[in-house]
């Protein structure tokens, strides 16, 4: 594992196990079930193209997840909590994201949470996405 050719192997294996085999909903206290972990491939690719600069949790949630009508129909929007706990925080622990917070003016307990890709993100994850721009209607 210490050779240059294999240094990223352990991290890649652990990342794969964490996001594709573990139930990360535990970190979100089951707030919205397995959402958005079930779409982790889409979420990671979306983060790769949208988290180059500091973004709030709310904005990353809107940019990187597939919205579920049942989830959005509640009395308050819980989606950014369900994105931060099981997705953004573990990516931070793996060293793939960077984090900063800013205190919300005129409050003592509320802060804005910002994330962006760390340099390791693009070194560890690569995507080969091909878009099909066939003519005609898409629906």
N, CA, C and O atoms as a GROMACS GRO file, in nm:
protein
  556
    1UNK      N    1   0.082  -0.120   0.000
    1UNK     CA    2   0.000   0.000   0.000
    1UNK      C    3   0.086   0.127   0.000
    1UNK      O    4   0.038   0.234  -0.036
    2UNK      N    5   0.213   0.115   0.040
    2UNK     CA    6   0.297   0.234   0.047
    2UNK      C    7   0.365   0.269  -0.085
    2UNK      O    8   0.420   0.379  -0.097
    3UNK      N    9   0.362   0.181  -0.182
    3UNK     CA   10   0.425   0.214  -0.310
    3UNK      C   11   0.343   0.323  -0.380
    3UNK      O   12   0.223   0.336  -0.357
    4UNK      N   13   0.410   0.402  -0.464
    4UNK     CA   14   0.343   0.512  -0.533
    4UNK      C   15   0.224   0.465  -0.615
    4UNK      O   16   0.122   0.534  -0.621
    5UNK      N   17   0.236   0.351  -0.676
    5UNK     CA   18   0.129   0.300  -0.763
    5UNK      C   19   0.004   0.262  -0.684
    5UNK      O   20  -0.106   0.261  -0.740
    6UNK      N   21   0.019   0.231  -0.557
    6UNK     CA   22  -0.095   0.182  -0.478
    6UNK      C   23  -0.140   0.277  -0.368
    6UNK      O   24  -0.228   0.241  -0.290
    7UNK      N   25  -0.084   0.395  -0.359
    7UNK     CA   26  -0.118   0.482  -0.247
    7UNK      C   27  -0.266   0.518  -0.240
    7UNK      O   28  -0.322   0.526  -0.131
    8UNK      N   29  -0.329   0.538  -0.353
    8UNK     CA   30  -0.470   0.575  -0.351
    8UNK      C   31  -0.565   0.457  -0.342
    8UNK      O   32  -0.686   0.477  -0.327
    9UNK      N   33  -0.513   0.336  -0.350
    9UNK     CA   34  -0.599   0.218  -0.353
    9UNK      C   35  -0.683   0.202  -0.226
    9UNK      O   36  -0.803   0.178  -0.235
   10UNK      N   37  -0.623   0.216  -0.111
   10UNK     CA   38  -0.696   0.198   0.014
   10UNK      C   39  -0.806   0.303   0.028
   10UNK      O   40  -0.919   0.271   0.063
   11UNK      N   41  -0.772   0.428   0.000
   11UNK     CA   42  -0.871   0.534   0.008
   11UNK      C   43  -0.986   0.509  -0.090
   11UNK      O   44  -1.102   0.530  -0.056
   12UNK      N   45  -0.953   0.466  -0.210
   12UNK     CA   46  -1.057   0.437  -0.310
   12UNK      C   47  -1.148   0.322  -0.264
   12UNK      O   48  -1.269   0.329  -0.281
   13UNK      N   49  -1.090   0.219  -0.206
   13UNK     CA   50  -1.168   0.106  -0.157
   13UNK      C   51  -1.259   0.150  -0.042
   13UNK      O   52  -1.377   0.115  -0.039
   14UNK      N   53  -1.204   0.225   0.052
   14UNK     CA   54  -1.284   0.272   0.165
   14UNK      C   55  -1.396   0.365   0.120
   14UNK      O   56  -1.508   0.357   0.171
   15UNK      N   57  -1.368   0.453   0.023
   15UNK     CA   58  -1.470   0.542  -0.030
   15UNK      C   59  -1.582   0.462  -0.096
   15UNK      O   60  -1.700   0.490  -0.076
   16UNK      N   61  -1.545   0.362  -0.174
   16UNK     CA   62  -1.644   0.277  -0.241
   16UNK      C   63  -1.731   0.204  -0.138
   16UNK      O   64  -1.853   0.201  -0.152
   17UNK      N   65  -1.670   0.148  -0.038
   17UNK     CA   66  -1.746   0.078   0.066
   17UNK      C   67  -1.839   0.174   0.139
   17UNK      O   68  -1.955   0.142   0.164
   18UNK      N   69  -1.788   0.292   0.174
   18UNK     CA   70  -1.868   0.388   0.250
   18UNK      C   71  -1.991   0.434   0.173
   18UNK      O   72  -2.101   0.438   0.229
   19UNK      N   73  -1.975   0.469   0.047
   19UNK     CA   74  -2.086   0.531  -0.025
   19UNK      C   75  -2.175   0.432  -0.099
   19UNK      O   76  -2.290   0.466  -0.130
   20UNK      N   77  -2.126   0.313  -0.130
   20UNK     CA   78  -2.209   0.218  -0.204
   20UNK      C   79  -2.255   0.099  -0.120
   20UNK      O   80  -2.344   0.026  -0.162
   21UNK      N   81  -2.198   0.077  -0.002
   21UNK     CA   82  -2.235  -0.040   0.076
   21UNK      C   83  -2.282  -0.010   0.218
   21UNK      O   84  -2.351  -0.092   0.278
   22UNK      N   85  -2.247   0.104   0.272
   22UNK     CA   86  -2.290   0.140   0.408
   22UNK      C   87  -2.420   0.221   0.402
   22UNK      O   88  -2.449   0.283   0.300
   23UNK      N   89  -2.495   0.220   0.508
   23UNK     CA   90  -2.613   0.304   0.519
   23UNK      C   91  -2.572   0.433   0.589
   23UNK      O   92  -2.566   0.440   0.711
   24UNK      N   93  -2.544   0.535   0.509
   24UNK     CA   94  -2.501   0.663   0.565
   24UNK      C   95  -2.619   0.744   0.618
   24UNK      O   96  -2.599   0.852   0.675
   25UNK      N   97  -2.742   0.695   0.600
   25UNK     CA   98  -2.859   0.762   0.655
   25UNK      C   99  -2.852   0.771   0.806
   25UNK      O  100  -2.919   0.855   0.867
   26UNK      N  101  -2.771   0.686   0.868
   26UNK     CA  102  -2.752   0.691   1.013
   26UNK      C  103  -2.701   0.829   1.056
   26UNK      O  104  -2.744   0.881   1.159
   27UNK      N  105  -2.609   0.888   0.977
   27UNK     CA  106  -2.554   1.018   1.014
   27UNK      C  107  -2.660   1.128   1.006
   27UNK      O  108  -2.652   1.228   1.077
   28UNK      N  109  -2.759   1.109   0.919
   28UNK     CA  110  -2.869   1.204   0.908
   28UNK      C  111  -2.987   1.166   0.996
   28UNK      O  112  -3.095   1.224   0.986
   29UNK      N  113  -2.964   1.068   1.084
   29UNK     CA  114  -3.066   1.021   1.178
   29UNK      C  115  -3.193   0.975   1.108
   29UNK      O  116  -3.303   0.986   1.161
   30UNK      N  117  -3.175   0.921   0.985
   30UNK     CA  118  -3.288   0.868   0.910
   30UNK      C  119  -3.387   0.974   0.865
   30UNK      O  120  -3.502   0.943   0.836
   31UNK      N  121  -3.343   1.099   0.859
   31UNK     CA  122  -3.432   1.211   0.829
   31UNK      C  123  -3.511   1.189   0.700
   31UNK      O  124  -3.632   1.208   0.698
   32UNK      N  125  -3.443   1.149   0.593
   32UNK     CA  126  -3.511   1.126   0.465
   32UNK      C  127  -3.476   0.989   0.408
   32UNK      O  128  -3.469   0.972   0.286
   33UNK      N  129  -3.455   0.893   0.494
   33UNK     CA  130  -3.423   0.758   0.449
   33UNK      C  131  -3.286   0.753   0.382
   33UNK      O  132  -3.190   0.810   0.433
   34UNK      N  133  -3.278   0.685   0.269
   34UNK     CA  134  -3.149   0.672   0.200
   34UNK      C  135  -3.124   0.784   0.099
   34UNK      O  136  -3.022   0.782   0.031
   35UNK      N  137  -3.215   0.880   0.087
   35UNK     CA  138  -3.196   0.990  -0.006
   35UNK      C  139  -3.086   1.080   0.046
   35UNK      O  140  -3.089   1.106   0.167
   36UNK      N  141  -2.993   1.128  -0.027
   36UNK     CA  142  -2.964   1.109  -0.169
   36UNK      C  143  -2.858   1.003  -0.196
   36UNK      O  144  -2.806   0.996  -0.307
   37UNK      N  145  -2.825   0.921  -0.097
   37UNK     CA  146  -2.718   0.822  -0.114
   37UNK      C  147  -2.749   0.723  -0.226
   37UNK      O  148  -2.657   0.672  -0.289
   38UNK      N  149  -2.875   0.696  -0.252
   38UNK     CA  150  -2.910   0.602  -0.359
   38UNK      C  151  -2.864   0.651  -0.496
   38UNK      O  152  -2.847   0.571  -0.588
   39UNK      N  153  -2.843   0.781  -0.509
   39UNK     CA  154  -2.797   0.842  -0.635
   39UNK      C  155  -2.654   0.894  -0.621
   39UNK      O  156  -2.620   0.997  -0.680
   40UNK      N  157  -2.569   0.825  -0.545
   40UNK     CA  158  -2.436   0.878  -0.512
   40UNK      C  159  -2.350   0.904  -0.635
   40UNK      O  160  -2.271   0.998  -0.635
   41UNK      N  161  -2.362   0.822  -0.739
   41UNK     CA  162  -2.283   0.846  -0.860
   41UNK      C  163  -2.317   0.980  -0.922
   41UNK      O  164  -2.227   1.054  -0.962
   42UNK      N  165  -2.444   1.012  -0.931
   42UNK     CA  166  -2.489   1.141  -0.985
   42UNK      C  167  -2.446   1.254  -0.894
   42UNK      O  168  -2.402   1.359  -0.941
   43UNK      N  169  -2.459   1.234  -0.764
   43UNK     CA  170  -2.420   1.338  -0.668
   43UNK      C  171  -2.270   1.367  -0.678
   43UNK      O  172  -2.230   1.484  -0.680
   44UNK      N  173  -2.187   1.264  -0.684
   44UNK     CA  174  -2.042   1.285  -0.693
   44UNK      C  175  -2.003   1.354  -0.824
   44UNK      O  176  -1.920   1.444  -0.823
   45UNK      N  177  -2.062   1.312  -0.936
   45UNK     CA  178  -2.032   1.378  -1.063
   45UNK      C  179  -2.076   1.523  -1.058
   45UNK      O  180  -2.004   1.612  -1.102
   46UNK      N  181  -2.195   1.549  -1.003
   46UNK     CA  182  -2.245   1.686  -0.994
   46UNK      C  183  -2.155   1.771  -0.905
   46UNK      O  184  -2.130   1.888  -0.936
   47UNK      N  185  -2.107   1.715  -0.795
   47UNK     CA  186  -2.011   1.788  -0.711
   47UNK      C  187  -1.883   1.817  -0.788
   47UNK      O  188  -1.822   1.923  -0.769
   48UNK      N  189  -1.841   1.725  -0.873
   48UNK     CA  190  -1.716   1.746  -0.948
   48UNK      C  191  -1.725   1.866  -1.041
   48UNK      O  192  -1.623   1.929  -1.070
   49UNK      N  193  -1.845   1.900  -1.088
   49UNK     CA  194  -1.858   2.013  -1.180
   49UNK      C  195  -1.914   2.138  -1.114
   49UNK      O  196  -1.906   2.246  -1.172
   50UNK      N  197  -1.970   2.128  -0.993
   50UNK     CA  198  -2.033   2.245  -0.933
   50UNK      C  199  -1.969   2.292  -0.803
   50UNK      O  200  -2.003   2.400  -0.753
   51UNK      N  201  -1.877   2.216  -0.746
   51UNK     CA  202  -1.820   2.254  -0.616
   51UNK      C  203  -1.677   2.303  -0.629
   51UNK      O  204  -1.597   2.286  -0.536
   52UNK      N  205  -1.643   2.363  -0.740
   52UNK     CA  206  -1.509   2.417  -0.757
   52UNK      C  207  -1.484   2.540  -0.671
   52UNK      O  208  -1.370   2.570  -0.636
   53UNK      N  209  -1.590   2.611  -0.637
   53UNK     CA  210  -1.581   2.729  -0.552
   53UNK      C  211  -1.672   2.707  -0.431
   53UNK      O  212  -1.754   2.615  -0.431
   54UNK      N  213  -1.658   2.791  -0.329
   54UNK     CA  214  -1.739   2.775  -0.208
   54UNK      C  215  -1.886   2.785  -0.242
   54UNK      O  216  -1.929   2.880  -0.307
   55UNK      N  217  -1.964   2.688  -0.196
   55UNK     CA  218  -2.109   2.684  -0.216
   55UNK      C  219  -2.175   2.647  -0.084
   55UNK      O  220  -2.120   2.571  -0.005
   56UNK      N  221  -2.294   2.702  -0.061
   56UNK     CA  222  -2.368   2.665   0.060
   56UNK      C  223  -2.422   2.523   0.046
   56UNK      O  224  -2.434   2.470  -0.065
   57UNK      N  225  -2.453   2.464   0.158
   57UNK     CA  226  -2.513   2.331   0.158
   57UNK      C  227  -2.642   2.330   0.079
   57UNK      O  228  -2.668   2.236   0.004
   58UNK      N  229  -2.723   2.434   0.095
   58UNK     CA  230  -2.850   2.442   0.025
   58UNK      C  231  -2.830   2.445  -0.127
   58UNK      O  232  -2.901   2.376  -0.200
   59UNK      N  233  -2.735   2.524  -0.173
   59UNK     CA  234  -2.711   2.533  -0.317
   59UNK      C  235  -2.656   2.401  -0.372
   59UNK      O  236  -2.698   2.356  -0.479
   60UNK      N  237  -2.563   2.340  -0.301
   60UNK     CA  238  -2.510   2.211  -0.347
   60UNK      C  239  -2.620   2.105  -0.352
   60UNK      O  240  -2.621   2.021  -0.441
   61UNK      N  241  -2.711   2.109  -0.258
   61UNK     CA  242  -2.822   2.015  -0.259
   61UNK      C  243  -2.906   2.033  -0.384
   61UNK      O  244  -2.942   1.934  -0.448
   62UNK      N  245  -2.937   2.155  -0.420
   62UNK     CA  246  -3.018   2.182  -0.539
   62UNK      C  247  -2.942   2.148  -0.668
   62UNK      O  248  -3.002   2.099  -0.764
   63UNK      N  249  -2.812   2.173  -0.670
   63UNK     CA  250  -2.733   2.148  -0.791
   63UNK      C  251  -2.699   2.002  -0.811
   63UNK      O  252  -2.682   1.958  -0.925
   64UNK      N  253  -2.688   1.924  -0.704
   64UNK     CA  254  -2.626   1.791  -0.712
   64UNK      C  255  -2.718   1.674  -0.685
   64UNK      O  256  -2.672   1.559  -0.694
   65UNK      N  257  -2.842   1.696  -0.653
   65UNK     CA  258  -2.930   1.583  -0.622
   65UNK      C  259  -3.049   1.579  -0.716
   65UNK      O  260  -3.084   1.678  -0.779
   66UNK      N  261  -3.109   1.462  -0.723
   66UNK     CA  262  -3.232   1.445  -0.798
   66UNK      C  263  -3.346   1.472  -0.701
   66UNK      O  264  -3.362   1.399  -0.603
   67UNK      N  265  -3.426   1.577  -0.725
   67UNK     CA  266  -3.532   1.608  -0.629
   67UNK      C  267  -3.641   1.501  -0.629
   67UNK      O  268  -3.678   1.448  -0.733
   68UNK      N  269  -3.688   1.472  -0.513
   68UNK     CA  270  -3.797   1.376  -0.494
   68UNK      C  271  -3.920   1.454  -0.446
   68UNK      O  272  -3.914   1.518  -0.341
   69UNK      N  273  -4.029   1.449  -0.520
   69UNK     CA  274  -4.148   1.526  -0.479
   69UNK      C  275  -4.193   1.496  -0.336
   69UNK      O  276  -4.234   1.588  -0.264
   70UNK      N  277  -4.187   1.372  -0.294
   70UNK     CA  278  -4.230   1.337  -0.158
   70UNK      C  279  -4.143   1.405  -0.053
   70UNK      O  280  -4.191   1.442   0.054
   71UNK      N  281  -4.016   1.421  -0.083
   71UNK     CA  282  -3.924   1.483   0.011
   71UNK      C  283  -3.947   1.634   0.018
   71UNK      O  284  -3.935   1.694   0.125
   72UNK      N  285  -3.980   1.693  -0.095
   72UNK     CA  286  -3.998   1.839  -0.100
   72UNK      C  287  -4.136   1.884  -0.054
   72UNK      O  288  -4.159   2.005  -0.042
   73UNK      N  289  -4.227   1.792  -0.027
   73UNK     CA  290  -4.364   1.830   0.006
   73UNK      C  291  -4.388   1.853   0.155
   73UNK      O  292  -4.501   1.876   0.196
   74UNK      N  293  -4.285   1.848   0.236
   74UNK     CA  294  -4.302   1.868   0.380
   74UNK      C  295  -4.327   2.013   0.414
   74UNK      O  296  -4.328   2.100   0.327
   75UNK      N  297  -4.349   2.039   0.543
   75UNK     CA  298  -4.376   2.176   0.586
   75UNK      C  299  -4.250   2.262   0.586
   75UNK      O  300  -4.259   2.384   0.580
   76UNK      N  301  -4.132   2.200   0.593
   76UNK     CA  302  -4.007   2.273   0.584
   76UNK      C  303  -3.907   2.191   0.506
   76UNK      O  304  -3.913   2.068   0.504
   77UNK      N  305  -3.815   2.258   0.441
   77UNK     CA  306  -3.718   2.193   0.353
   77UNK      C  307  -3.607   2.130   0.437
   77UNK      O  308  -3.527   2.201   0.499
   78UNK      N  309  -3.603   1.997   0.438
   78UNK     CA  310  -3.504   1.923   0.516
   78UNK      C  311  -3.391   1.869   0.430
   78UNK      O  312  -3.298   1.806   0.480
   79UNK      N  313  -3.399   1.893   0.299
   79UNK     CA  314  -3.307   1.828   0.206
   79UNK      C  315  -3.162   1.863   0.231
   79UNK      O  316  -3.076   1.776   0.220
   80UNK      N  317  -3.132   1.989   0.264
   80UNK     CA  318  -2.991   2.023   0.285
   80UNK      C  319  -2.933   1.956   0.408
   80UNK      O  320  -2.812   1.932   0.414
   81UNK      N  321  -3.016   1.924   0.507
   81UNK     CA  322  -2.967   1.848   0.622
   81UNK      C  323  -2.936   1.704   0.582
   81UNK      O  324  -2.837   1.645   0.625
   82UNK      N  325  -3.024   1.648   0.497
   82UNK     CA  326  -3.005   1.510   0.452
   82UNK      C  327  -2.887   1.500   0.356
   82UNK      O  328  -2.830   1.391   0.341
   83UNK      N  329  -2.850   1.607   0.291
   83UNK     CA  330  -2.732   1.608   0.202
   83UNK      C  331  -2.604   1.625   0.284
   83UNK      O  332  -2.504   1.560   0.257
   84UNK      N  333  -2.609   1.712   0.382
   84UNK     CA  334  -2.487   1.743   0.458
   84UNK      C  335  -2.443   1.625   0.544
   84UNK      O  336  -2.326   1.589   0.543
   85UNK      N  337  -2.533   1.566   0.618
   85UNK     CA  338  -2.494   1.461   0.713
   85UNK      C  339  -2.441   1.335   0.646
   85UNK      O  340  -2.332   1.290   0.682
   86UNK      N  341  -2.511   1.275   0.548
   86UNK     CA  342  -2.460   1.149   0.493
   86UNK      C  343  -2.369   1.163   0.372
   86UNK      O  344  -2.305   1.065   0.333
   87UNK      N  345  -2.361   1.281   0.310
   87UNK     CA  346  -2.281   1.295   0.189
   87UNK      C  347  -2.165   1.393   0.208
   87UNK      O  348  -2.049   1.355   0.194
   88UNK      N  349  -2.196   1.518   0.239
   88UNK     CA  350  -2.091   1.620   0.244
   88UNK      C  351  -1.993   1.598   0.359
   88UNK      O  352  -1.872   1.610   0.340
   89UNK      N  353  -2.043   1.566   0.477
   89UNK     CA  354  -1.952   1.544   0.591
   89UNK      C  355  -1.859   1.424   0.570
   89UNK      O  356  -1.739   1.437   0.594
   90UNK      N  357  -1.910   1.308   0.526
   90UNK     CA  358  -1.817   1.197   0.499
   90UNK      C  359  -1.714   1.232   0.390
   90UNK      O  360  -1.599   1.191   0.400
   91UNK      N  361  -1.754   1.307   0.287
   91UNK     CA  362  -1.656   1.349   0.187
   91UNK      C  363  -1.551   1.441   0.248
   91UNK      O  364  -1.435   1.438   0.208
   92UNK      N  365  -1.591   1.521   0.344
   92UNK     CA  366  -1.497   1.605   0.418
   92UNK      C  367  -1.400   1.518   0.498
   92UNK      O  368  -1.280   1.545   0.499
   93UNK      N  369  -1.450   1.415   0.564
   93UNK     CA  370  -1.366   1.324   0.642
   93UNK      C  371  -1.266   1.251   0.554
   93UNK      O  372  -1.154   1.224   0.597
   94UNK      N  373  -1.305   1.218   0.431
   94UNK     CA  374  -1.215   1.152   0.337
   94UNK      C  375  -1.113   1.249   0.276
   94UNK      O  376  -1.021   1.206   0.207
   95UNK      N  377  -1.129   1.378   0.302
   95UNK     CA  378  -1.036   1.477   0.248
   95UNK      C  379  -1.072   1.522   0.107
   95UNK      O  380  -0.989   1.584   0.040
   96UNK      N  381  -1.193   1.491   0.061
   96UNK     CA  382  -1.233   1.527  -0.074
   96UNK      C  383  -1.300   1.664  -0.082
   96UNK      O  384  -1.308   1.723  -0.190
   97UNK      N  385  -1.347   1.715   0.031
   97UNK     CA  386  -1.408   1.847   0.036
   97UNK      C  387  -1.339   1.931   0.142
   97UNK      O  388  -1.278   1.879   0.235
   98UNK      N  389  -1.350   2.062   0.126
   98UNK     CA  390  -1.306   2.158   0.227
   98UNK      C  391  -1.430   2.225   0.284
   98UNK      O  392  -1.534   2.233   0.217
   99UNK      N  393  -1.420   2.273   0.407
   99UNK     CA  394  -1.536   2.328   0.478
   99UNK      C  395  -1.499   2.459   0.545
   99UNK      O  396  -1.388   2.477   0.594
  100UNK      N  397  -1.595   2.550   0.545
  100UNK     CA  398  -1.585   2.672   0.626
  100UNK      C  399  -1.727   2.714   0.663
  100UNK      O  400  -1.823   2.677   0.596
  101UNK      N  401  -1.738   2.790   0.769
  101UNK     CA  402  -1.870   2.839   0.810
  101UNK      C  403  -1.859   2.988   0.840
  101UNK      O  404  -1.753   3.040   0.874
  102UNK      N  405  -1.973   3.055   0.825
  102UNK     CA  406  -1.983   3.198   0.857
  102UNK      C  407  -2.105   3.218   0.945
  102UNK      O  408  -2.213   3.166   0.917
  103UNK      N  409  -2.086   3.292   1.050
  103UNK     CA  410  -2.196   3.320   1.141
  103UNK      C  411  -2.300   3.406   1.069
  103UNK      O  412  -2.266   3.502   1.000
  104UNK      N  413  -2.426   3.371   1.085
  104UNK     CA  414  -2.535   3.450   1.028
  104UNK      C  415  -2.550   3.575   1.114
  104UNK      O  416  -2.558   3.566   1.237
  105UNK      N  417  -2.553   3.694   1.050
  105UNK     CA  418  -2.563   3.818   1.129
  105UNK      C  419  -2.687   3.820   1.218
  105UNK      O  420  -2.793   3.769   1.181
  106UNK      N  421  -2.673   3.879   1.334
  106UNK     CA  422  -2.781   3.897   1.431
  106UNK      C  423  -2.834   3.767   1.490
  106UNK      O  424  -2.946   3.763   1.541
  107UNK      N  425  -2.754   3.660   1.483
  107UNK     CA  426  -2.794   3.535   1.549
  107UNK      C  427  -2.673   3.481   1.625
  107UNK      O  428  -2.559   3.514   1.594
  108UNK      N  429  -2.700   3.398   1.723
  108UNK     CA  430  -2.591   3.340   1.800
  108UNK      C  431  -2.566   3.194   1.764
  108UNK      O  432  -2.454   3.145   1.778
  109UNK      N  433  -2.669   3.124   1.720
  109UNK     CA  434  -2.658   2.980   1.702
  109UNK      C  435  -2.660   2.936   1.556
  109UNK      O  436  -2.646   2.816   1.529
  110UNK      N  437  -2.678   3.026   1.462
  110UNK     CA  438  -2.692   2.987   1.322
  110UNK      C  439  -2.571   3.030   1.242
  110UNK      O  440  -2.520   3.141   1.256
  111UNK      N  441  -2.527   2.940   1.156
  111UNK     CA  442  -2.413   2.969   1.068
  111UNK      C  443  -2.442   2.912   0.930
  111UNK      O  444  -2.514   2.814   0.916
  112UNK      N  445  -2.384   2.976   0.829
  112UNK     CA  446  -2.390   2.923   0.693
  112UNK      C  447  -2.275   2.825   0.677
  112UNK      O  448  -2.163   2.852   0.719
  113UNK      N  449  -2.304   2.711   0.616
  113UNK     CA  450  -2.202   2.609   0.593
  113UNK      C  451  -2.165   2.611   0.445
  113UNK      O  452  -2.252   2.605   0.358
  114UNK      N  453  -2.035   2.619   0.417
  114UNK     CA  454  -1.986   2.623   0.280
  114UNK      C  455  -1.890   2.506   0.256
  114UNK      O  456  -1.811   2.470   0.342
  115UNK      N  457  -1.900   2.449   0.138
  115UNK     CA  458  -1.813   2.339   0.096
  115UNK      C  459  -1.758   2.368  -0.042
  115UNK      O  460  -1.821   2.437  -0.123
  116UNK      N  461  -1.639   2.315  -0.069
  116UNK     CA  462  -1.583   2.314  -0.204
  116UNK      C  463  -1.492   2.193  -0.217
  116UNK      O  464  -1.451   2.131  -0.119
  117UNK      N  465  -1.462   2.160  -0.343
  117UNK     CA  466  -1.376   2.045  -0.366
  117UNK      C  467  -1.236   2.072  -0.314
  117UNK      O  468  -1.184   2.183  -0.327
  118UNK      N  469  -1.177   1.971  -0.255
  118UNK     CA  470  -1.035   1.975  -0.218
  118UNK      C  471  -0.956   1.924  -0.338
  118UNK      O  472  -1.012   1.856  -0.424
  119UNK      N  473  -0.827   1.954  -0.346
  119UNK     CA  474  -0.746   1.905  -0.458
  119UNK      C  475  -0.752   1.753  -0.476
  119UNK      O  476  -0.740   1.704  -0.588
  120UNK      N  477  -0.769   1.680  -0.367
  120UNK     CA  478  -0.774   1.534  -0.374
  120UNK      C  479  -0.898   1.484  -0.450
  120UNK      O  480  -0.895   1.375  -0.507
  121UNK      N  481  -1.005   1.562  -0.452
  121UNK     CA  482  -1.130   1.519  -0.516
  121UNK      C  483  -1.105   1.477  -0.660
  121UNK      O  484  -1.139   1.365  -0.699
  122UNK      N  485  -1.047   1.565  -0.740
  122UNK     CA  486  -1.024   1.535  -0.882
  122UNK      C  487  -0.913   1.433  -0.904
  122UNK      O  488  -0.907   1.370  -1.009
  123UNK      N  489  -0.825   1.417  -0.806
  123UNK     CA  490  -0.720   1.316  -0.818
  123UNK      C  491  -0.774   1.176  -0.790
  123UNK      O  492  -0.727   1.078  -0.848
  124UNK      N  493  -0.873   1.166  -0.702
  124UNK     CA  494  -0.927   1.036  -0.665
  124UNK      C  495  -1.044   0.994  -0.754
  124UNK      O  496  -1.059   0.876  -0.786
  125UNK      N  497  -1.127   1.089  -0.792
  125UNK     CA  498  -1.247   1.058  -0.869
  125UNK      C  499  -1.236   1.112  -1.011
  125UNK      O  500  -1.202   1.229  -1.031
  126UNK      N  501  -1.264   1.028  -1.107
  126UNK     CA  502  -1.266   1.069  -1.247
  126UNK      C  503  -1.395   1.017  -1.309
  126UNK      O  504  -1.439   0.907  -1.278
  127UNK      N  505  -1.454   1.095  -1.396
  127UNK     CA  506  -1.581   1.059  -1.458
  127UNK      C  507  -1.566   1.064  -1.609
  127UNK      O  508  -1.505   1.156  -1.664
  128UNK      N  509  -1.624   0.966  -1.675
  128UNK     CA  510  -1.624   0.961  -1.821
  128UNK      C  511  -1.770   0.970  -1.864
  128UNK      O  512  -1.834   0.869  -1.894
  129UNK      N  513  -1.822   1.092  -1.866
  129UNK     CA  514  -1.963   1.114  -1.896
  129UNK      C  515  -1.976   1.156  -2.042
  129UNK      O  516  -1.910   1.250  -2.086
  130UNK      N  517  -2.060   1.086  -2.114
  130UNK     CA  518  -2.087   1.121  -2.253
  130UNK      C  519  -2.233   1.162  -2.263
  130UNK      O  520  -2.323   1.091  -2.220
  131UNK      N  521  -2.254   1.278  -2.321
  131UNK     CA  522  -2.390   1.330  -2.337
  131UNK      C  523  -2.442   1.291  -2.475
  131UNK      O  524  -2.368   1.300  -2.574
  132UNK      N  525  -2.565   1.249  -2.483
  132UNK     CA  526  -2.629   1.214  -2.609
  132UNK      C  527  -2.717   1.331  -2.650
  132UNK      O  528  -2.823   1.354  -2.592
  133UNK      N  529  -2.672   1.406  -2.749
  133UNK     CA  530  -2.747   1.521  -2.796
  133UNK      C  531  -2.821   1.487  -2.925
  133UNK      O  532  -2.808   1.557  -3.025
  134UNK      N  533  -2.896   1.380  -2.922
  134UNK     CA  534  -2.973   1.339  -3.040
  134UNK      C  535  -3.080   1.443  -3.069
  134UNK      O  536  -3.134   1.505  -2.978
  135UNK      N  537  -3.110   1.461  -3.196
  135UNK     CA  538  -3.212   1.556  -3.235
  135UNK      C  539  -3.349   1.510  -3.193
  135UNK      O  540  -3.371   1.391  -3.169
  136UNK      N  541  -3.441   1.602  -3.185
  136UNK     CA  542  -3.577   1.570  -3.151
  136UNK      C  543  -3.608   1.586  -3.003
  136UNK      O  544  -3.519   1.617  -2.924
  137UNK      N  545  -3.732   1.564  -2.967
  137UNK     CA  546  -3.773   1.580  -2.826
  137UNK      C  547  -3.707   1.475  -2.737
  137UNK      O  548  -3.682   1.362  -2.778
  138UNK      N  549  -3.680   1.515  -2.614
  138UNK     CA  550  -3.617   1.426  -2.517
  138UNK      C  551  -3.718   1.359  -2.426
  138UNK      O  552  -3.680   1.276  -2.344
  139UNK      N  553  -3.842   1.390  -2.437
  139UNK     CA  554  -3.942   1.328  -2.350
  139UNK      C  555  -4.046   1.256  -2.428
  139UNK      O  556  -4.138   1.198  -2.370
   0.00000   0.00000   0.00000
